[in-house]
Amino acid sequence: MKKAIYAGTFDPITNGHLDLIQRAAELFDEIIVAVSSRPNKATLFSAGDRLKMVQESIRGLKASHWASATSGNIPRDSWQS
């Protein structure tokens, strides 16, 4: 099983991000899209709003999962389909 992780702040998620996720879905069995927060980076949207945007945007992609992260720390038990 091939797995990939795509981490970023996704502030907001763009068509470019979605294009990469869709192309990766053709190459990998599982893609983790990790929405991160960095204390030293100002964002337009809250982490919760960004996570919801990603969830809605990747809904329906079989290989995609999402995860919430803070400062790059992504606990495996937080991954969701």
Stockholm file with secondary structure:
# STOCKHOLM 1.0

chainA/1-81         MKKAIYAGTFDPITNGHLDLIQRAAELFDEIIVAVSSRPNKATLFSAGDRLKMVQESIRGLKASHWASATSGNIPRDSWQS
#=GR chainA/1-81 SS CCEEEEEECCTTCCHHHHHHHHHHHHHCSEEEEEECCCTTSCCSSCHHHHHHHHHHHHTTCTTEEEEECBTTBCCGGGCBC
#=GC SS_cons        CCEEEEEECCTTCCHHHHHHHHHHHHHCSEEEEEECCCTTSCCSSCHHHHHHHHHHHHTTCTTEEEEECBTTBCCGGGCBC
//
